[in-house]
Amino acid sequence: MLSSVLNKSTCKNCGFCCEFEKADEWEIPVVNKQLAKQLEKKGIKVLKLNNNYSFDLEFEGKEIKKCPFLGENGCVLDDENKPFDCKIWPIRVMEKQGKIYLTLAKTCPEFEKDDERIIKLSLELFEKIRDYVKNNRGAIKPYSPDYKIIKEMEIR
């Protein structure tokens, strides 16, 4: 979804958004039932979130754990199966004080500065993202100050 502003090889070489530590556990993507079953077959603990699923990387201490779908050449999932959270990264939908917002991660190495290309694209994708979140409430993350609020999002 972000190929007009973000090169796949740039992401593959970085991998920042595919690595987690305990403090980033809330960032682990929401996955569908099919991917949840694949994870369980790999012996990865799956967590149910409303009508969605996520995976438990079972952190012990301060180690950094990689997404189970991160391979040597980047994500092993095709675009159809890739979690929506991953498709729109560094864009996130977040809740702050009871309101829902479209936000942008300030920590993405490619967009550390307020890059207008990604902000413009996030607004172009606004309706698509909102429609997804309406049916997948587990994709709404708690607000983090590491994110820039772009636009309020009304979800009914």
Buried (B, 14 or more C-beta within 10 A) or exposed (E): BBEEBBEEEEBBEBEEBBBBBEEBEEBBBBBBEEBBEBBEEEEBEBBEBEEBBBBEBEBEEEEEBEBBBBEEEBBEBEEEBBBBBBBBBBBBBBBBEEEBBBBBBBBBEBBEEEBEEBBEBBBEBBEEBBEBBEEBBBBBBEBBEBBBEBEEBEBE
